[in-house]
Amino acid sequence: MRPLPLPVFEGLVADALDQVPPELLALMDNVVVLVEDRNEEEPDLLGLYEGYALTERGWQYGGALPDRIMVYREAICDVCSTAEEVVEEVTITVVHEIAHHFGIDDDRLHELGWA
């Protein structure tokens, strides 16, 4: 499917974040969620978490730049046939990357059905 316009796609990401329980959002620390068209190194990548998971942070973490959750608009639209599929894939990708922020790895996400 053709890439959705950036404002529309950003709205889907915001909607996906709204579906995350408030208790979990409150625990997220020093992380920003951004939309980009593609990952330059891996153009088919749908999302990426860059940073230090909460489970890996120690006393030396203070003053660090925010972790980043990237959601890749064009890559997600490439794997979807309908707007409904885009909505579902955005939600899956956002949840998947937030899970990495909490220290949940891909194997565990796969077991839970989010990979």
C-alpha positions in Angstrom: 0.0 0.0 0.0 1.2 3.5 -0.6 2.6 5.3 2.4 0.1 7.2 4.5 0.7 10.9 4.8 3.0 11.7 7.7 0.4 13.5 9.9 -2.1 10.5 9.5 0.6 8.0 10.3 1.8 10.0 13.4 -1.9 10.0 14.5 -1.9 6.2 14.3 1.3 6.1 16.5 -0.4 8.4 19.0 -3.5 6.2 19.0 -1.3 3.1 19.6 0.4 4.9 22.5 -3.1 5.7 23.9 -3.8 2.0 24.0 -0.9 1.3 26.3 -2.1 1.1 29.9 -1.4 4.4 31.8 0.4 2.5 34.5 3.0 1.3 32.0 3.3 4.7 30.3 4.0 6.2 33.7 6.9 3.8 34.2 8.5 4.8 30.8 11.5 7.0 31.6 13.6 9.2 29.3 12.3 7.8 26.0 10.9 9.5 22.9 8.7 7.9 20.2 9.5 9.2 16.7 8.3 8.4 13.2 10.8 8.2 10.3 10.3 6.9 6.7 12.8 4.1 6.9 15.9 2.8 8.7 18.8 3.5 6.4 20.8 0.4 7.4 17.8 -2.0 7.3 15.1 -0.5 5.0 12.6 -3.3 5.8 12.7 -2.8 9.6 9.4 -1.7 11.0 10.5 -0.3 14.3 13.6 0.1 16.4 14.4 0.7 20.1 17.7 2.5 20.7 18.9 3.1 24.2 19.3 1.4 27.5 16.4 -0.7 28.7 15.1 0.1 32.2 16.5 -3.2 33.4 20.1 -2.2 32.2 20.3 1.2 33.8 22.5 1.8 36.8 23.9 4.7 38.7 26.0 5.8 35.7 22.8 6.3 33.6 22.2 9.9 34.8 22.3 12.7 32.2 21.9 10.3 29.3 20.1 11.5 26.1 16.6 10.0 25.7 16.2 6.5 24.4 14.4 6.4 21.1 11.6 4.3 19.7 11.5 4.6 16.0 8.5 3.6 13.9 9.2 3.4 10.2 6.2 4.7 8.2 7.1 3.5 4.6 8.3 0.1 5.8 5.1 -0.6 7.7 3.0 0.6 4.7 5.0 -1.7 2.4 4.0 -4.8 4.3 0.3 -3.9 4.6 -2.5 -4.1 2.0 -5.1 -2.0 3.7 -5.4 0.9 6.1 -6.8 -1.5 8.7 -3.6 -3.6 8.4 -1.5 -0.4 8.9 -3.4 0.4 12.1 -2.8 -3.1 13.4 0.9 -3.2 12.4 1.6 0.3 14.0 0.1 -1.0 17.3 2.1 -4.2 17.2 5.3 -2.2 16.4 4.8 0.4 19.1 4.0 -2.3 21.8 7.0 -4.4 20.6 9.4 -1.4 20.9 8.0 -0.3 24.3 8.6 -3.9 25.5 12.3 -3.5 24.6 12.3 -0.4 26.8 11.2 -2.6 29.7 13.9 -5.1 28.9 11.8 -7.7 27.2 13.7 -9.4 24.4 12.5 -10.7 21.0 12.3 -14.3 22.2 9.9 -13.4 25.0 7.9 -11.2 22.7 7.6 -14.0 20.2 6.3 -16.3 23.0 3.7 -13.6 23.9 2.7 -13.2 20.3 4.1 -9.7 19.7 7.0 -10.5 17.4 
